[in-house]
């Protein structure tokens, strides 16, 4: 576990081990997500949006909307 001390200006230094694990570098953005139970999750946003290209690649054969409609109708 790593720790850091808050300065008088409310700043902290992210420990080296955490920076390395999250691949953080100068100028990267981090987000703090405060959870209802009081825990905080640190999320890094350091990858360019282009890195998401192809993440949701479709596999299989496309089907027409007309083929989808019968599957969404309730049984009568």
Backbone torsions as a table, in degrees:
resi	resn	phi	psi	omega
1	UNK	NA	138.7	178.4
2	UNK	-105.4	155.9	177.3
3	UNK	-139.0	161.5	-179.7
4	UNK	-147.2	156.1	-179.4
5	UNK	-109.3	139.0	178.9
6	UNK	-81.2	132.7	178.4
7	UNK	-81.4	174.9	179.3
8	UNK	-65.0	-19.3	177.9
9	UNK	-93.7	5.6	178.9
10	UNK	80.9	18.7	-178.8
11	UNK	-98.2	153.4	174.0
12	UNK	-131.7	157.4	172.5
13	UNK	-103.3	127.0	177.7
14	UNK	-76.4	123.6	-177.6
15	UNK	-56.2	148.2	-176.5
16	UNK	-54.7	-43.4	-178.8
17	UNK	-60.3	-38.2	179.4
18	UNK	-71.2	-44.7	178.2
19	UNK	-57.9	-43.5	179.9
20	UNK	-66.9	-42.2	-178.8
21	UNK	-64.4	-34.3	-179.4
22	UNK	-94.5	2.1	-178.5
23	UNK	55.0	43.7	179.8
24	UNK	-84.1	144.3	178.4
25	UNK	-139.3	171.0	-179.9
26	UNK	-54.6	130.8	178.3
27	UNK	90.9	-8.5	177.8
28	UNK	-69.9	154.7	179.3
29	UNK	-103.8	139.2	174.7
30	UNK	-123.9	150.2	178.4
31	UNK	-119.0	146.1	176.1
32	UNK	-114.0	121.3	179.3
33	UNK	-107.6	108.9	179.5
34	UNK	-84.3	119.8	-178.6
35	UNK	-91.2	156.7	-178.9
36	UNK	-58.0	-28.5	-179.0
37	UNK	-83.2	3.4	177.7
38	UNK	95.4	-7.4	177.3
39	UNK	-78.8	155.6	178.7
40	UNK	-122.9	132.2	178.0
41	UNK	-108.2	127.0	177.9
42	UNK	-95.3	124.2	-179.6
43	UNK	-120.0	135.5	179.4
44	UNK	-97.0	137.9	172.1
45	UNK	-121.2	82.2	-175.4
46	UNK	-123.0	4.7	178.4
47	UNK	-101.3	138.7	178.1
48	UNK	-66.8	151.8	-178.2
49	UNK	-59.6	-27.2	179.1
50	UNK	-61.8	-23.4	-179.2
51	UNK	-69.0	-13.6	179.1
52	UNK	-84.2	-10.6	-178.0
53	UNK	-57.2	128.5	177.8
54	UNK	85.7	-0.7	-177.9
55	UNK	-61.0	-35.1	-177.3
56	UNK	-107.7	43.0	-179.0
57	UNK	-58.4	138.4	-179.4
58	UNK	-89.3	138.1	174.4
59	UNK	-119.8	156.9	179.2
60	UNK	93.0	-170.2	-176.4
61	UNK	-100.0	131.0	177.5
62	UNK	-66.7	149.7	177.0
63	UNK	-124.3	156.5	-178.9
64	UNK	-79.6	159.0	178.4
65	UNK	-59.8	-37.3	179.8
66	UNK	-59.7	-31.0	178.5
67	UNK	-77.8	-26.7	179.8
68	UNK	-78.1	-35.5	-174.2
69	UNK	-54.9	-46.8	179.7
70	UNK	-60.1	-30.3	-179.1
71	UNK	-72.2	-21.6	-177.5
72	UNK	-95.6	-7.0	-180.0
73	UNK	-81.0	139.0	177.9
74	UNK	-69.2	151.9	177.3
75	UNK	-68.0	138.7	179.6
76	UNK	-104.1	NA	NA
